Amino acid sequence: MPGFDRVARLYRWAEFLALGRQLERIRNHWLPQLPPLRQATLFGDGDGRFLAALLRSQPQLHALSLDGSERMLALQRERCAFAADRLITARALLPAFPDPSSELLVTHFVLDCLTQQQVEAFADTCFRTTAPGTIWVVSDFAPMQNAMLRPLSRVYIRALYLAFRMLTGLRVQHLPDPQTALTRAGFERLERHQRFNGLLYTELWRRP
């Protein structure tokens, strides 16, 4: 991902100043409900806080973590040193290919860095390269559902894009529609959880 090396060390604190621990709670929401897993691919997991929580909650799980920032990957390896024998990290720009043996795919607040066309191609790739039953956890931002609050949430989202454009050089300026992309690719949505009237959401999808 463009320029995310610059914000790697500051990312956790910037996130906390923006929304407290809400993003962390969204990322970790499904952990207690996941079945025992053997292999996962995580895309753009940033500084690795979710990756560490996942590896702790799944003692048999091996994970492949793909990220465009080498500094983010270094933070992941540092944070997950307790499970170094179960973790492979690799620098890869998204969209990227998952490990075909993965039973779990994870994209927390990363699809919003892609265009709609890229998300659609990524969803198609994930469907073609994974086995039936593969679970996909998707978390991201969306305009609030309340009609009166929706314009305010759109301003907030535009401000986030502007901040990331200034800090990282990110060129994407609009949220994609992952739900349409995953549905067209063939995935089915199982559950959805949201906070702040839908501003933050996390969903469970499955390859049938």
PECORTA-V712126 format. One record per residue. N is the residue number from 1. RES is the residue in one small letter. PHI is phi as a letter, one per 20 degrees, with the letter a starting at -180 (NA if undefined). PSI is psi in whole degrees, 0 to 359 (999 if undefined). NEAR is the number of other C-alpha atoms within 8 Angstrom. Layout:
n=N res=RES phi=PHI psi=PSI near=NEAR
n=N res=RES phi=PHI psi=PSI near=NEAR
//
This chain:
n=1 res=m phi=NA psi=144 near=9
n=2 res=p phi=f psi=126 near=8
n=3 res=g phi=m psi=10 near=11
n=4 res=f phi=f psi=348 near=11
n=5 res=d phi=g psi=326 near=9
n=6 res=r phi=f psi=332 near=8
n=7 res=v phi=d psi=7 near=10
n=8 res=a phi=g psi=309 near=12
n=9 res=r phi=f psi=335 near=6
n=10 res=l phi=e psi=351 near=7
n=11 res=y phi=g psi=315 near=9
n=12 res=r phi=f psi=317 near=8
n=13 res=w phi=f psi=325 near=7
n=14 res=a phi=f psi=320 near=8
n=15 res=e phi=f psi=317 near=11
n=16 res=f phi=f psi=320 near=9
n=17 res=l phi=f psi=328 near=7
n=18 res=a phi=f psi=314 near=6
n=19 res=l phi=b psi=23 near=8
n=20 res=g phi=m psi=226 near=8
n=21 res=r phi=d psi=15 near=8
n=22 res=q phi=f psi=320 near=7
n=23 res=l phi=f psi=320 near=10
n=24 res=e phi=f psi=319 near=8
n=25 res=r phi=f psi=322 near=8
n=26 res=i phi=f psi=313 near=12
n=27 res=r phi=f psi=321 near=11
n=28 res=n phi=e psi=1 near=9
n=29 res=h phi=g psi=318 near=8
n=30 res=w phi=e psi=354 near=7
n=31 res=l phi=g psi=315 near=8
n=32 res=p phi=f psi=343 near=6
n=33 res=q phi=e psi=351 near=5
n=34 res=l phi=f psi=138 near=7
n=35 res=p phi=f psi=167 near=4
n=36 res=p phi=g psi=131 near=7
n=37 res=l phi=c psi=156 near=11
n=38 res=r phi=d psi=330 near=9
n=39 res=q phi=b psi=136 near=12
n=40 res=a phi=c psi=152 near=15
n=41 res=t phi=c psi=126 near=14
n=42 res=l phi=d psi=136 near=13
n=43 res=f phi=d psi=123 near=14
n=44 res=g phi=m psi=46 near=12
n=45 res=d phi=f psi=4 near=15
n=46 res=g phi=m psi=230 near=10
n=47 res=d phi=e psi=4 near=11
n=48 res=g phi=n psi=13 near=14
n=49 res=r phi=f psi=318 near=10
n=50 res=f phi=f psi=318 near=10
n=51 res=l phi=g psi=316 near=11
n=52 res=a phi=f psi=317 near=11
n=53 res=a phi=f psi=321 near=9
n=54 res=l phi=f psi=314 near=9
n=55 res=l phi=f psi=327 near=13
n=56 res=r phi=f psi=322 near=7
n=57 res=s phi=e psi=344 near=8
n=58 res=q phi=c psi=83 near=9
n=59 res=p phi=f psi=345 near=6
n=60 res=q phi=e psi=358 near=7
n=61 res=l phi=e psi=136 near=12
n=62 res=h phi=d psi=140 near=10
n=63 res=a phi=c psi=142 near=12
n=64 res=l phi=d psi=121 near=13
n=65 res=s phi=d psi=120 near=14
n=66 res=l phi=d psi=130 near=15
n=67 res=d phi=b psi=149 near=18
n=68 res=g phi=e psi=352 near=12
n=69 res=s phi=d psi=121 near=12
n=70 res=e phi=f psi=326 near=9
n=71 res=r phi=f psi=322 near=8
n=72 res=m phi=f psi=318 near=14
n=73 res=l phi=f psi=323 near=16
n=74 res=a phi=f psi=320 near=8
n=75 res=l phi=f psi=322 near=11
n=76 res=q phi=f psi=313 near=14
n=77 res=r phi=f psi=322 near=12
n=78 res=e phi=f psi=314 near=7
n=79 res=r phi=f psi=333 near=10
n=80 res=c phi=d psi=26 near=13
n=81 res=a phi=g psi=331 near=7
n=82 res=f phi=f psi=341 near=5
n=83 res=a phi=c psi=35 near=8
n=84 res=a phi=g psi=330 near=9
n=85 res=d phi=f psi=352 near=4
n=86 res=r phi=d psi=10 near=8
n=87 res=l phi=c psi=132 near=12
n=88 res=i phi=c psi=131 near=8
n=89 res=t phi=d psi=147 near=10
n=90 res=a phi=b psi=141 near=9
n=91 res=r phi=e psi=123 near=10
n=92 res=a phi=b psi=131 near=8
n=93 res=l phi=f psi=139 near=9
n=94 res=l phi=e psi=151 near=10
n=95 res=p phi=f psi=148 near=9
n=96 res=a phi=c psi=172 near=9
n=97 res=f phi=e psi=133 near=7
n=98 res=p phi=f psi=163 near=10
n=99 res=d phi=f psi=124 near=10
n=100 res=p phi=g psi=339 near=7
n=101 res=s phi=e psi=3 near=7
n=102 res=s phi=f psi=137 near=14
n=103 res=e phi=d psi=351 near=13
n=104 res=l phi=b psi=131 near=12
n=105 res=l phi=d psi=143 near=14
n=106 res=v phi=c psi=126 near=11
n=107 res=t phi=c psi=93 near=14
n=108 res=h phi=e psi=114 near=13
n=109 res=f phi=l psi=47 near=9
n=110 res=v phi=c psi=331 near=11
n=111 res=l phi=f psi=338 near=11
n=112 res=d phi=f psi=355 near=12
n=113 res=c phi=e psi=0 near=7
n=114 res=l phi=d psi=157 near=13
n=115 res=t phi=f psi=167 near=11
n=116 res=q phi=f psi=319 near=10
n=117 res=q phi=f psi=320 near=7
n=118 res=q phi=f psi=320 near=9
n=119 res=v phi=f psi=320 near=14
n=120 res=e phi=f psi=317 near=12
n=121 res=a phi=f psi=321 near=9
n=122 res=f phi=f psi=315 near=10
n=123 res=a phi=f psi=318 near=11
n=124 res=d phi=f psi=316 near=10
n=125 res=t phi=f psi=315 near=9
n=126 res=c phi=f psi=323 near=10
n=127 res=f phi=f psi=319 near=12
n=128 res=r phi=f psi=333 near=6
n=129 res=t phi=d psi=2 near=10
n=130 res=t phi=d psi=165 near=14
n=131 res=a phi=e psi=158 near=11
n=132 res=p phi=g psi=142 near=7
n=133 res=g phi=n psi=350 near=8
n=134 res=t phi=f psi=133 near=13
n=135 res=i phi=e psi=141 near=11
n=136 res=w phi=c psi=121 near=12
n=137 res=v phi=e psi=122 near=13
n=138 res=v phi=d psi=125 near=12
n=139 res=s phi=c psi=140 near=13
n=140 res=d phi=a psi=185 near=12
n=141 res=f phi=e psi=158 near=12
n=142 res=a phi=b psi=155 near=9
n=143 res=p phi=g psi=144 near=11
n=144 res=m phi=f psi=150 near=12
n=145 res=q phi=f psi=330 near=9
n=146 res=n phi=f psi=125 near=7
n=147 res=a phi=f psi=326 near=7
n=148 res=m phi=f psi=329 near=5
n=149 res=l phi=e psi=343 near=9
n=150 res=r phi=g psi=315 near=11
n=151 res=p phi=f psi=322 near=9
n=152 res=l phi=f psi=320 near=7
n=153 res=s phi=f psi=326 near=11
n=154 res=r phi=f psi=322 near=9
n=155 res=v phi=f psi=318 near=8
n=156 res=y phi=f psi=316 near=8
n=157 res=i phi=f psi=319 near=10
n=158 res=r phi=f psi=322 near=10
n=159 res=a phi=f psi=321 near=8
n=160 res=l phi=f psi=315 near=8
n=161 res=y phi=f psi=319 near=12
n=162 res=l phi=f psi=318 near=9
n=163 res=a phi=f psi=316 near=8
n=164 res=f phi=f psi=330 near=10
n=165 res=r phi=f psi=319 near=10
n=166 res=m phi=f psi=322 near=8
n=167 res=l phi=e psi=327 near=9
n=168 res=t phi=c psi=348 near=11
n=169 res=g phi=n psi=12 near=9
n=170 res=l phi=g psi=130 near=12
n=171 res=r phi=e psi=337 near=5
n=172 res=v phi=f psi=139 near=9
n=173 res=q phi=c psi=356 near=7
n=174 res=h phi=c psi=145 near=8
n=175 res=l phi=f psi=134 near=8
n=176 res=p phi=f psi=181 near=10
n=177 res=d phi=d psi=83 near=7
n=178 res=p phi=f psi=327 near=10
n=179 res=q phi=f psi=315 near=6
n=180 res=t phi=f psi=318 near=7
n=181 res=a phi=f psi=314 near=12
n=182 res=l phi=f psi=322 near=13
n=183 res=t phi=f psi=315 near=10
n=184 res=r phi=f psi=325 near=7
n=185 res=a phi=f psi=336 near=10
n=186 res=g phi=p psi=356 near=9
n=187 res=f phi=f psi=156 near=12
n=188 res=e phi=c psi=137 near=10
n=189 res=r phi=e psi=132 near=10
n=190 res=l phi=e psi=312 near=8
n=191 res=e phi=b psi=159 near=7
n=192 res=r phi=b psi=139 near=9
n=193 res=h phi=c psi=140 near=7
n=194 res=q phi=b psi=161 near=11
n=195 res=r phi=c psi=160 near=8
n=196 res=f phi=l psi=48 near=7
n=197 res=n phi=l psi=31 near=9
n=198 res=g phi=n psi=359 near=12
n=199 res=l phi=f psi=321 near=13
n=200 res=l phi=d psi=135 near=14
n=201 res=y phi=b psi=158 near=14
n=202 res=t phi=b psi=141 near=14
n=203 res=e phi=c psi=150 near=12
n=204 res=l phi=d psi=125 near=12
n=205 res=w phi=c psi=160 near=13
n=206 res=r phi=b psi=143 near=13
n=207 res=r phi=e psi=112 near=14
n=208 res=p phi=f psi=999 near=8
//
